[in-house]
Amino acid sequence: MAATADRFIHLARPLAHNGGGVQTNIAPLTVNIQPEAVLSILDHAVRRDVQDGAQSTRVIGALVGTRSEDGTEVEVRSCFAIPHTEEEDQVEVDVEYQKNMLALILKANPRESLLGWYTTSHELNNFSALIQNFFASPDTGTFPHPAIHLTMSTEPGQDIGARCYISAPVAVNAERAAESCLFIQVPHKMLYGDNERSAMEAINSAKDSESRTAPIVSDIEGLGKSIEQTIGLLDRVSEWVSGVLDEDEEPNNALGQYLMNALALSPKVDASQIEHDFNNHIQDVLMVSYLANTIRTQIDLSQRLATAALVTSEKDSESKNDGEKGSGGQRGGKRGGRGGGRGGGQTRDREPREPKEPKEPREPREPTE
């Protein structure tokens, strides 16, 4: 089980001419690439617009990230696509779009800067040199630092490979200097953490399904898969170590040193102590989960009680209003009955009465003594 690594000849990289007759040479360059940039490049390649008659179906874009103080290490954190068209004898790049997008990104992230450009093809041609010189120019590029050229292969059914280049000015005459340069490959590293690895494993699980969709697994299922993978790796390592001891496998000093360093980082505690701590942790997790469910139930019950009280008050107010309206109608009916009686008495025909005779006047009484 041998570990293979790319080999590079580290040379002092040449920079673009600074106009003063002085050319600066510094230590070799290392490029670190974040997973977000790789996924953005792949998404751009999948969504590319393949036009009829186009010479190439590759896409290009700008690389944005940070650079160390001495300029020997750069970190590609993000990127953005740049519209372009390639024909047999010319290439057109939307320079105005590139300037506006770069200004927006640098406004949101002032600590980042333009690092170079990417493409989805390993081919290096005259158009590549022309675009490289554009990104390395003092007006629109990374001068006085070299522009990074990242190439990624996105051919279906093949592994995704990445290469990084810087360039040096070279030309037979001054007329061809703008479209000529010497590409020098530099080492690079793909940086990723536990979160990125979990995300990539979830995405990779979609290749085995017909619908090309990855199901969302729970925390327990994810923990179970991680434990199974760890057990599988331990079995492979144990089998290889046993083969080396039995002289069935060829020893590898680099791999043995890596295993020694990994074992040195493991805590030296008893298995019983680990089991005790694990059980205590499980109890704490269960208690926190129980309290969270209790609080959630209490909040739900409080909301239901508040809703029930509100509905009850609304019903009481509606019944009160209906009662007041009913009593008012009864009063109006009684009044209408009285008025109807009076009106009926006035319209009844009465018999005429005979005239009475006038009474005789009384005689005055005599006063008594």
C-alpha contacts under 8 A as a table, 3 or more apart, distances in Angstrom:
res1	aa1	res2	aa2	distance
1	M	249	E	7.89
1	M	250	E	7.30
1	M	252	N	7.38
2	A	252	N	6.64
3	A	255	L	7.71
8	F	185	Q	7.94
8	F	186	V	7.28
8	F	187	P	7.18
10	H	28	P	6.04
10	H	186	V	8.00
11	L	27	A	7.75
11	L	28	P	6.26
12	A	25	N	5.81
12	A	26	I	5.87
12	A	27	A	5.66
12	A	28	P	5.75
13	R	25	N	6.07
13	R	26	I	6.71
13	R	27	A	7.26
13	R	28	P	6.33
13	R	29	L	7.93
13	R	168	A	7.82
14	P	23	Q	7.49
14	P	24	T	7.18
14	P	25	N	5.95
14	P	167	S	7.68
14	P	168	A	5.68
15	L	23	Q	6.61
15	L	24	T	6.45
15	L	25	N	7.00
15	L	144	P	7.10
15	L	145	H	6.97
15	L	146	P	6.09
15	L	167	S	7.88
15	L	168	A	6.37
16	A	23	Q	7.45
16	A	136	A	7.52
16	A	137	S	7.98
16	A	143	F	7.28
16	A	144	P	6.94
16	A	146	P	7.35
16	A	168	A	6.80
16	A	169	P	6.62
17	H	20	G	7.81
17	H	21	G	7.25
17	H	22	V	7.34
17	H	23	Q	6.20
18	N	21	G	6.88
18	N	22	V	6.69
18	N	23	Q	6.84
18	N	144	P	7.23
19	G	22	V	7.53
26	I	72	T	7.68
27	A	72	T	6.26
28	P	72	T	6.24
28	P	186	V	7.90
29	L	71	G	7.64
29	L	72	T	4.70
29	L	73	E	5.68
29	L	74	V	7.80
29	L	186	V	6.51
29	L	187	P	7.44
30	T	72	T	6.37
30	T	73	E	4.87
30	T	74	V	6.52
30	T	186	V	6.64
30	T	187	P	5.59
30	T	188	H	5.67
30	T	189	K	7.89
31	V	73	E	5.97
31	V	74	V	5.13
31	V	75	E	5.98
31	V	76	V	7.39
31	V	164	C	7.52
31	V	186	V	7.64
31	V	187	P	6.52
31	V	188	H	4.49
31	V	189	K	6.35
32	N	73	E	7.55
32	N	74	V	6.15
32	N	75	E	4.59
32	N	76	V	6.11
32	N	188	H	5.66
32	N	189	K	4.87
32	N	190	M	6.01
32	N	191	L	6.49
33	I	37	A	7.02
33	I	38	V	7.58
33	I	75	E	5.80
33	I	76	V	4.80
33	I	77	R	6.64
33	I	188	H	7.35
33	I	189	K	6.16
33	I	190	M	4.98
33	I	191	L	5.87
34	Q	37	A	5.72
34	Q	38	V	6.93
34	Q	75	E	7.32
34	Q	76	V	5.99
34	Q	77	R	5.33
34	Q	78	S	7.61
34	Q	190	M	6.29
34	Q	191	L	5.28
34	Q	192	Y	6.64
35	P	38	V	5.08
35	P	39	L	6.23
35	P	77	R	7.99
35	P	190	M	7.20
35	P	191	L	6.76
35	P	192	Y	6.32
35	P	196	E	7.15
36	E	39	L	5.27
36	E	40	S	6.20
36	E	77	R	6.74
36	E	78	S	6.27
37	A	40	S	5.10
37	A	41	I	6.26
37	A	76	V	6.89
37	A	77	R	5.88
37	A	78	S	4.58
37	A	79	C	5.75
38	V	41	I	5.16
38	V	42	L	6.28
39	L	42	L	5.08
39	L	43	D	6.05
40	S	43	D	5.07
40	S	44	H	6.15
40	S	78	S	7.68
40	S	79	C	6.90
40	S	80	F	7.57
41	I	44	H	5.07
41	I	45	A	6.24
41	I	79	C	7.55
41	I	120	T	7.80
42	L	45	A	5.01
42	L	46	V	6.24
42	L	154	T	7.34
43	D	46	V	5.17
43	D	47	R	6.24
44	H	47	R	5.24
44	H	48	R	6.04
44	H	59	V	7.35
44	H	81	A	6.88
45	A	48	R	5.28
45	A	58	R	7.38
45	A	59	V	6.43
45	A	120	T	6.94
45	A	154	T	7.30
48	R	57	T	7.79
48	R	59	V	6.97
49	D	57	T	7.99
50	V	54	A	7.55
50	V	57	T	6.04
51	Q	54	A	5.71
54	A	57	T	7.01
54	A	85	T	7.65
54	A	86	E	6.38
54	A	87	E	5.89
55	Q	86	E	6.13
55	Q	87	E	5.38
55	Q	88	E	6.25
56	S	86	E	6.58
56	S	87	E	7.86
58	R	119	T	6.49
58	R	120	T	5.25
58	R	121	S	6.14
59	V	81	A	7.77
59	V	82	I	7.89
59	V	83	P	7.90
59	V	84	H	7.59
59	V	119	T	5.54
59	V	120	T	5.84
60	I	81	A	6.25
60	I	82	I	5.94
60	I	83	P	7.48
60	I	84	H	7.42
60	I	117	W	6.97
60	I	118	Y	5.47
60	I	119	T	4.45
60	I	120	T	7.01
61	G	79	C	6.76
61	G	80	F	5.50
61	G	81	A	4.14
61	G	82	I	4.73
61	G	83	P	7.96
61	G	117	W	5.48
61	G	118	Y	5.40
61	G	119	T	6.74
62	A	79	C	5.51
62	A	80	F	5.61
62	A	81	A	6.54
62	A	82	I	7.04
62	A	98	Q	7.90
62	A	114	L	7.39
62	A	115	L	7.65
62	A	116	G	5.87
62	A	117	W	4.16
62	A	118	Y	6.22
63	L	76	V	6.43
63	L	77	R	7.87
63	L	78	S	6.33
63	L	79	C	4.57
63	L	80	F	7.04
63	L	114	L	6.20
63	L	115	L	5.39
63	L	116	G	5.12
63	L	117	W	5.02
63	L	118	Y	6.71
64	V	76	V	5.90
64	V	77	R	6.20
64	V	78	S	5.34
64	V	79	C	5.46
64	V	112	E	6.57
64	V	113	S	5.70
64	V	114	L	4.80
64	V	115	L	5.45
64	V	116	G	7.35
65	G	74	V	7.27
65	G	75	E	5.52
65	G	76	V	4.56
65	G	77	R	4.80
65	G	78	S	6.38
65	G	112	E	4.96
65	G	113	S	5.67
65	G	114	L	6.68
65	G	115	L	6.46
66	T	74	V	5.82
66	T	75	E	5.34
66	T	76	V	6.83
66	T	77	R	7.53
66	T	111	R	7.02
66	T	112	E	4.97
66	T	113	S	6.14
66	T	115	L	7.80
67	R	71	G	5.91
67	R	72	T	7.85
67	R	73	E	6.07
67	R	74	V	4.38
67	R	75	E	6.38
67	R	112	E	7.94
67	R	113	S	7.84
68	S	71	G	4.99
68	S	72	T	6.50
68	S	73	E	5.49
68	S	74	V	6.20
69	E	72	T	7.97
70	D	73	E	7.84
71	G	74	V	7.12
71	G	145	H	7.39
74	V	115	L	7.84
76	V	79	C	7.89
76	V	115	L	7.52
80	F	101	M	7.86
82	I	93	V	7.30
82	I	94	D	6.71
82	I	97	Y	7.17
82	I	98	Q	6.20
83	P	93	V	6.27
83	P	94	D	5.73
83	P	97	Y	7.97
84	H	91	V	7.26
84	H	92	E	5.41
84	H	93	V	4.41
84	H	94	D	6.12
85	T	91	V	5.77
85	T	92	E	5.26
85	T	93	V	6.78
86	E	90	Q	6.20
86	E	91	V	4.44
86	E	92	E	6.48
87	E	90	Q	5.40
87	E	91	V	6.14
90	Q	127	F	7.78
91	V	127	F	6.71
94	D	97	Y	5.50
94	D	98	Q	6.46
95	V	98	Q	5.05
95	V	99	K	6.27
96	E	99	K	5.19
96	E	100	N	6.29
97	Y	100	N	5.23
97	Y	101	M	6.10
98	Q	101	M	5.32
98	Q	102	L	6.03
99	K	102	L	5.21
99	K	103	A	6.13
100	N	103	A	5.15
100	N	104	L	6.32
101	M	104	L	5.17
101	M	105	I	6.24
102	L	105	I	5.18
102	L	106	L	6.06
102	L	114	L	7.70
103	A	106	L	5.25
103	A	107	K	6.03
104	L	107	K	5.07
104	L	108	A	6.36
105	I	108	A	5.19
105	I	109	N	6.04
106	L	109	N	4.86
106	L	110	P	5.03
106	L	111	R	7.56
106	L	112	E	6.35
106	L	113	S	6.72
107	K	110	P	5.64
109	N	112	E	5.75
110	P	113	S	7.71
114	L	141	G	7.31
114	L	142	T	6.28
115	L	142	T	6.34
115	L	147	A	5.79
115	L	148	I	5.89
116	G	132	Q	7.94
116	G	135	F	6.04
116	G	136	A	7.62
116	G	141	G	7.60
116	G	142	T	7.10
116	G	147	A	4.50
116	G	148	I	4.39
116	G	149	H	5.86
116	G	150	L	7.96
117	W	132	Q	7.75
117	W	135	F	7.27
117	W	147	A	7.50
117	W	148	I	6.33
117	W	149	H	5.29
117	W	150	L	6.39
118	Y	149	H	5.62
118	Y	150	L	4.50
118	Y	151	T	5.69
118	Y	152	M	7.75
119	T	122	H	7.91
119	T	149	H	7.91
119	T	150	L	6.47
119	T	151	T	5.09
119	T	152	M	6.45
120	T	151	T	5.70
120	T	152	M	4.74
120	T	153	S	5.48
120	T	154	T	6.23
121	S	151	T	5.75
121	S	152	M	5.75
121	S	153	S	5.29
121	S	154	T	7.42
122	H	151	T	5.42
122	H	152	M	6.46
122	H	153	S	6.33
122	H	163	R	7.72
124	L	127	F	7.88
124	L	128	S	5.66
124	L	129	A	7.56
125	N	128	S	5.20
125	N	129	A	6.56
126	N	129	A	5.11
126	N	130	L	6.24
126	N	179	E	5.99
126	N	180	S	6.67
127	F	130	L	4.97
127	F	131	I	6.19
127	F	179	E	7.18
128	S	131	I	5.24
128	S	132	Q	5.96
129	A	132	Q	4.95
129	A	133	N	6.13
129	A	178	A	7.85
129	A	179	E	5.36
129	A	180	S	5.35
129	A	181	C	5.61
130	L	133	N	5.32
130	L	134	F	6.38
130	L	178	A	6.18
130	L	179	E	4.42
130	L	180	S	6.81
131	I	134	F	4.98
131	I	135	F	6.39
132	Q	135	F	5.26
132	Q	136	A	6.17
132	Q	147	A	7.08
132	Q	149	H	7.22
132	Q	167	S	7.61
133	N	136	A	4.95
133	N	137	S	5.94
133	N	178	A	6.55
133	N	179	E	7.36
133	N	181	C	7.64
134	F	137	S	5.38
134	F	140	T	6.68
134	F	141	G	6.37
135	F	140	T	6.19
135	F	141	G	4.04
135	F	142	T	6.33
135	F	147	A	6.13
136	A	140	T	7.43
136	A	141	G	4.49
136	A	142	T	5.16
136	A	143	F	5.67
136	A	145	H	7.78
136	A	146	P	6.19
136	A	147	A	5.13
137	S	140	T	5.74
137	S	141	G	4.72
137	S	142	T	6.69
137	S	143	F	5.89
138	P	141	G	5.63
138	P	142	T	6.71
138	P	143	F	4.83
138	P	144	P	7.15
141	G	147	A	7.32
142	T	145	H	5.44
142	T	146	P	6.25
142	T	147	A	5.76
143	F	146	P	6.43
143	F	147	A	7.75
146	P	166	I	6.30
146	P	167	S	7.16
147	A	166	I	6.07
147	A	167	S	7.39
148	I	164	C	6.71
148	I	165	Y	5.87
148	I	166	I	5.32
149	H	164	C	5.59
149	H	165	Y	4.96
149	H	166	I	6.16
150	L	162	A	6.92
150	L	163	R	5.74
150	L	164	C	4.62
150	L	165	Y	6.50
151	T	162	A	5.60
151	T	163	R	5.27
151	T	164	C	6.48
152	M	160	I	6.69
152	M	161	G	5.55
152	M	162	A	4.54
152	M	163	R	6.67
153	S	159	D	7.82
153	S	160	I	5.51
153	S	161	G	5.46
153	S	162	A	6.80
154	T	158	Q	7.51
154	T	159	D	7.87
154	T	160	I	6.00
154	T	161	G	7.98
155	E	158	Q	5.75
155	E	159	D	7.88
155	E	160	I	7.79
163	R	185	Q	7.25
163	R	186	V	7.91
163	R	187	P	7.96
163	R	188	H	7.50
164	C	185	Q	5.71
164	C	186	V	5.64
164	C	187	P	6.80
164	C	188	H	6.64
165	Y	183	F	5.89
165	Y	184	I	5.22
165	Y	185	Q	4.27
165	Y	186	V	5.56
166	I	183	F	5.67
166	I	184	I	5.25
166	I	185	Q	6.47
166	I	186	V	7.08
167	S	181	C	6.09
167	S	182	L	5.21
167	S	183	F	4.43
167	S	184	I	5.74
168	A	181	C	5.63
168	A	182	L	5.05
168	A	183	F	6.67
168	A	184	I	7.68
169	P	177	A	7.23
169	P	180	S	7.02
169	P	181	C	4.76
169	P	182	L	6.33
170	V	177	A	6.65
170	V	180	S	6.14
170	V	181	C	4.97
170	V	182	L	6.17
171	A	174	A	6.90
171	A	176	R	6.04
171	A	177	A	5.02
171	A	180	S	5.76
171	A	181	C	6.95
172	V	176	R	6.97
172	V	177	A	7.59
173	N	176	R	5.82
173	N	177	A	6.59
174	A	177	A	5.14
175	E	178	A	7.24
176	R	179	E	5.56
176	R	180	S	6.15
177	A	180	S	5.25
177	A	181	C	7.45
192	Y	195	N	7.92
192	Y	196	E	5.73
192	Y	197	R	6.79
193	G	196	E	5.35
193	G	197	R	6.19
194	D	197	R	5.07
194	D	198	S	6.17
195	N	198	S	5.22
195	N	199	A	6.26
196	E	199	A	5.07
196	E	200	M	6.12
197	R	200	M	5.11
197	R	201	E	6.14
198	S	201	E	5.13
198	S	202	A	6.23
199	A	202	A	5.11
199	A	203	I	6.24
200	M	203	I	5.01
200	M	204	N	5.93
201	E	204	N	4.94
201	E	205	S	6.20
202	A	205	S	5.28
202	A	206	A	7.24
202	A	214	A	6.34
202	A	215	P	7.97
203	I	206	A	5.67
203	I	207	K	7.90
203	I	214	A	6.26
204	N	207	K	5.89
205	S	208	D	6.15
205	S	209	S	7.69
205	S	214	A	5.98
206	A	209	S	5.51
206	A	211	S	7.93
206	A	212	R	4.92
206	A	213	T	4.98
206	A	214	A	4.58
207	K	210	E	7.77
207	K	212	R	5.92
207	K	213	T	7.97
208	D	212	R	7.43
209	S	212	R	5.33
209	S	213	T	6.73
209	S	214	A	7.88
210	E	213	T	7.95
217	V	221	E	5.95
217	V	222	G	6.32
218	S	221	E	5.26
218	S	222	G	6.19
219	D	222	G	5.07
219	D	223	L	6.07
220	I	223	L	5.06
220	I	224	G	6.14
221	E	224	G	5.02
221	E	225	K	6.25
222	G	225	K	5.18
222	G	226	S	6.19
223	L	226	S	5.09
223	L	227	I	6.20
224	G	227	I	5.17
224	G	228	E	6.23
225	K	228	E	5.04
225	K	229	Q	6.19
226	S	229	Q	5.14
226	S	230	T	6.14
227	I	230	T	5.04
227	I	231	I	6.13
228	E	231	I	5.14
228	E	232	G	6.17
229	Q	232	G	5.01
229	Q	233	L	6.22
230	T	233	L	5.14
230	T	234	L	6.20
231	I	234	L	5.09
231	I	235	D	6.20
232	G	235	D	5.12
232	G	236	R	6.32
233	L	236	R	5.09
233	L	237	V	6.18
234	L	237	V	5.13
234	L	238	S	6.00
235	D	238	S	5.11
235	D	239	E	6.05
236	R	239	E	5.12
236	R	240	W	6.19
237	V	240	W	5.09
237	V	241	V	6.10
238	S	241	V	5.15
238	S	242	S	6.06
239	E	242	S	5.14
239	E	243	G	6.15
240	W	243	G	5.00
240	W	244	V	6.24
240	W	249	E	6.97
241	V	244	V	5.08
241	V	245	L	6.24
242	S	245	L	5.12
242	S	246	D	6.13
243	G	246	D	5.06
243	G	247	E	5.95
243	G	248	D	4.82
243	G	249	E	4.94
244	V	247	E	4.87
244	V	248	D	5.84
244	V	249	E	4.71
244	V	250	E	6.21
244	V	251	P	5.80
245	L	248	D	7.60
246	D	249	E	7.66
247	E	250	E	7.08
251	P	256	G	7.98
252	N	255	L	5.43
252	N	256	G	6.15
253	N	256	G	5.04
253	N	257	Q	6.10
254	A	257	Q	5.19
254	A	258	Y	6.24
255	L	258	Y	5.02
255	L	259	L	6.26
256	G	259	L	5.13
256	G	260	M	6.21
257	Q	260	M	5.02
257	Q	261	N	6.24
258	Y	261	N	5.19
258	Y	262	A	6.24
259	L	262	A	5.01
259	L	263	L	6.15
260	M	263	L	5.17
260	M	264	A	6.15
261	N	264	A	5.06
261	N	265	L	6.57
262	A	265	L	5.39
262	A	266	S	6.92
263	L	266	S	5.35
264	A	267	P	7.97
269	V	273	Q	6.66
269	V	274	I	7.02
270	D	273	Q	5.26
270	D	274	I	6.43
271	A	274	I	5.07
271	A	275	E	6.18
272	S	275	E	5.06
272	S	276	H	6.11
273	Q	276	H	5.01
273	Q	277	D	6.14
274	I	277	D	5.18
274	I	278	F	6.01
275	E	278	F	5.01
275	E	279	N	6.13
276	H	279	N	5.24
276	H	280	N	6.28
277	D	280	N	5.10
277	D	281	H	6.12
278	F	281	H	5.02
278	F	282	I	6.16
279	N	282	I	4.99
279	N	283	Q	6.22
280	N	283	Q	5.09
280	N	284	D	6.24
281	H	284	D	5.05
281	H	285	V	6.16
282	I	285	V	5.03
282	I	286	L	6.13
283	Q	286	L	5.07
283	Q	287	M	6.10
284	D	287	M	5.09
284	D	288	V	6.18
285	V	288	V	5.16
285	V	289	S	6.13
286	L	289	S	4.99
286	L	290	Y	6.05
287	M	290	Y	5.02
287	M	291	L	6.16
288	V	291	L	5.16
288	V	292	A	6.09
289	S	292	A	5.06
289	S	293	N	6.20
290	Y	293	N	5.18
290	Y	294	T	6.15
291	L	294	T	5.00
291	L	295	I	6.16
292	A	295	I	5.22
292	A	296	R	6.13
293	N	296	R	4.99
293	N	297	T	6.10
294	T	297	T	5.10
294	T	298	Q	6.13
295	I	298	Q	5.04
295	I	299	I	6.15
296	R	299	I	5.22
296	R	300	D	6.21
297	T	300	D	5.07
297	T	301	L	6.09
298	Q	301	L	5.08
298	Q	302	S	6.07
299	I	302	S	5.09
299	I	303	Q	6.22
300	D	303	Q	5.19
300	D	304	R	6.28
301	L	304	R	5.06
301	L	305	L	6.19
302	S	305	L	5.16
302	S	306	A	6.15
303	Q	306	A	5.15
303	Q	307	T	6.16
304	R	307	T	5.08
304	R	308	A	6.15
305	L	308	A	5.03
305	L	309	A	6.16
306	A	309	A	5.21
306	A	310	L	6.24
307	T	310	L	5.16
307	T	311	V	6.27
308	A	311	V	5.16
308	A	312	T	6.18
309	A	312	T	5.11
309	A	313	S	6.24
310	L	313	S	5.29
310	L	314	E	6.31
311	V	314	E	5.16
311	V	315	K	6.30
312	T	315	K	5.16
312	T	316	D	6.28
313	S	316	D	5.14
313	S	317	S	6.26
314	E	317	S	5.25
314	E	318	E	6.25
315	K	318	E	5.10
315	K	319	S	6.22
316	D	319	S	5.20
316	D	320	K	6.19
317	S	320	K	5.14
317	S	321	N	6.27
318	E	321	N	5.21
318	E	322	D	6.25
319	S	322	D	5.03
319	S	323	G	6.25
320	K	323	G	5.15
320	K	324	E	6.39
321	N	324	E	5.25
321	N	325	K	6.33
322	D	325	K	5.18
322	D	326	G	6.33
323	G	326	G	5.11
323	G	327	S	6.38
324	E	327	S	5.38
324	E	328	G	6.35
325	K	328	G	5.28
325	K	329	G	6.45
326	G	329	G	5.19
326	G	330	Q	6.51
327	S	330	Q	5.19
327	S	331	R	6.42
328	G	331	R	5.28
328	G	332	G	6.32
329	G	332	G	5.14
329	G	333	G	6.28
330	Q	333	G	5.08
330	Q	334	K	6.42
331	R	334	K	5.27
331	R	335	R	6.32
332	G	335	R	5.21
332	G	336	G	6.14
333	G	336	G	5.03
333	G	337	G	6.28
334	K	337	G	5.06
334	K	338	R	6.42
335	R	338	R	5.25
335	R	339	G	6.23
336	G	339	G	5.15
336	G	340	G	6.09
337	G	340	G	5.04
337	G	341	G	6.29
338	R	341	G	5.12
338	R	342	R	6.33
339	G	342	R	5.21
339	G	343	G	6.09
340	G	343	G	5.07
340	G	344	G	6.12
341	G	344	G	5.08
341	G	345	G	6.38
342	R	345	G	5.24
342	R	346	Q	6.55
343	G	346	Q	5.39
343	G	347	T	6.59
344	G	347	T	5.37
344	G	348	R	6.49
345	G	348	R	5.41
